Amino acid sequence: MDRIYDGIEDNENWAGTLKNLLEEAKQNLTTFEDIVLEESSDKDNRLVEYHQVSTIQPTVNDLNRPEGISHIRTHLRYRMIKETGEILEYESMSFDQVKEMLLKLATST
């Protein structure tokens, strides 16, 4: 995940670079996961997919670490036009942000 972030930070062509790095990760990493969280239409009536990408999944022991590991970037979310593959935006998620999201999901069910 660090390689992806390093490749897109302060990069004018971040969308193209991100697309290439995600494709490379899909082909080469056995721990890579790209999940479509949602599909919707944008204001221009294009079908847009909201993806979450991760290269590791936190274990129960990781989730219970008292010292936290907030600086580690474990996930990336991005929106992409389905028909063209054009990436519109992205956001990073740290380990602690994912932990908080998982705990909210667990308590809401």
C-alpha positions as CSV (number, residue, x, y, z in Angstrom):
1,M,0.0,0.0,0.0
2,D,2.9,2.4,0.7
3,R,4.1,2.0,-2.9
4,I,0.7,3.0,-4.1
5,Y,0.6,6.1,-1.9
6,D,4.2,7.1,-2.7
7,G,3.3,6.8,-6.4
8,I,0.3,9.1,-6.3
9,E,1.2,11.7,-3.7
10,D,2.0,15.1,-5.3
11,N,1.7,13.5,-8.7
12,E,-0.2,15.5,-11.4
13,N,-1.1,12.3,-13.1
14,W,-2.2,10.5,-9.9
15,A,-5.3,8.9,-11.5
16,G,-3.4,7.2,-14.3
17,T,-0.6,6.2,-11.9
18,L,-3.1,4.8,-9.4
19,K,-4.9,2.8,-12.1
20,N,-1.5,1.3,-13.2
21,L,-0.4,0.5,-9.7
22,L,-3.8,-1.1,-8.8
23,E,-3.6,-3.3,-11.9
24,E,0.0,-4.3,-11.0
25,A,-1.1,-5.2,-7.4
26,K,-4.0,-7.3,-8.6
27,Q,-1.7,-9.4,-10.8
28,N,1.2,-9.7,-8.3
29,L,-0.1,-9.7,-4.7
30,T,-2.0,-12.7,-3.2
31,T,-3.2,-10.5,-0.3
32,F,-4.6,-7.7,-2.6
33,E,-8.4,-7.2,-2.3
34,D,-10.5,-4.7,-4.3
35,I,-14.2,-4.6,-3.2
36,V,-16.9,-2.6,-4.9
37,L,-18.8,-1.0,-2.0
38,E,-21.4,0.8,-4.0
39,E,-22.6,1.7,-7.5
40,S,-24.5,4.8,-8.3
41,S,-25.0,7.4,-11.0
42,D,-23.3,10.8,-10.9
43,K,-24.7,14.2,-11.9
44,D,-23.7,13.4,-15.5
45,N,-25.7,10.1,-15.4
46,R,-22.5,8.0,-15.5
47,L,-22.3,4.8,-13.6
48,V,-19.8,5.3,-10.8
49,E,-18.3,2.5,-8.6
50,Y,-17.0,3.2,-5.1
51,H,-14.1,0.7,-4.3
52,Q,-12.2,-0.2,-1.2
53,V,-8.7,-1.6,-1.7
54,S,-6.6,-3.3,0.9
55,T,-3.5,-5.4,0.9
56,I,-3.8,-6.7,4.5
57,Q,-6.8,-7.5,6.6
58,P,-6.5,-6.7,10.3
59,T,-6.6,-9.7,12.6
60,V,-8.4,-9.8,16.0
61,N,-5.0,-9.3,17.7
62,D,-4.3,-6.3,15.6
63,L,-7.6,-4.7,16.4
64,N,-6.9,-5.2,20.1
65,R,-3.4,-3.7,20.2
66,P,-3.5,-0.9,22.9
67,E,-0.7,1.1,21.4
68,G,-2.4,1.5,18.0
69,I,-0.8,1.7,14.7
70,S,-2.5,4.7,13.2
71,H,0.3,5.7,10.9
72,I,0.1,2.5,8.8
73,R,-1.9,3.0,5.7
74,T,-3.8,-0.2,5.1
75,H,-6.7,0.8,2.8
76,L,-7.6,3.0,-0.1
77,R,-11.0,4.0,-1.3
78,Y,-11.6,5.4,-4.8
79,R,-14.4,6.3,-7.1
80,M,-14.3,5.3,-10.7
81,I,-16.5,5.7,-13.8
82,K,-17.4,2.1,-14.6
83,E,-17.6,2.4,-18.4
84,T,-14.2,4.1,-18.9
85,G,-12.2,3.1,-15.8
86,E,-11.4,6.8,-15.1
87,I,-10.6,7.3,-11.4
88,L,-12.3,10.4,-10.1
89,E,-11.0,10.7,-6.5
90,Y,-9.4,8.7,-3.8
91,E,-9.0,8.7,0.0
92,S,-6.6,6.9,2.2
93,M,-7.6,5.0,5.4
94,S,-5.2,4.2,8.2
95,F,-5.3,1.1,10.3
96,D,-7.0,2.9,13.1
97,Q,-9.6,4.4,10.8
98,V,-10.5,0.9,9.5
99,K,-10.5,-0.4,13.1
100,E,-13.0,2.3,14.1
101,M,-15.2,1.6,11.0
102,L,-15.2,-2.2,11.8
103,L,-16.2,-1.6,15.4
104,K,-19.1,0.7,14.3
105,L,-20.3,-2.0,11.9
106,A,-20.1,-4.7,14.6
107,T,-22.1,-2.6,17.1
108,S,-24.7,-1.5,14.6
109,T,-25.8,-5.1,13.8
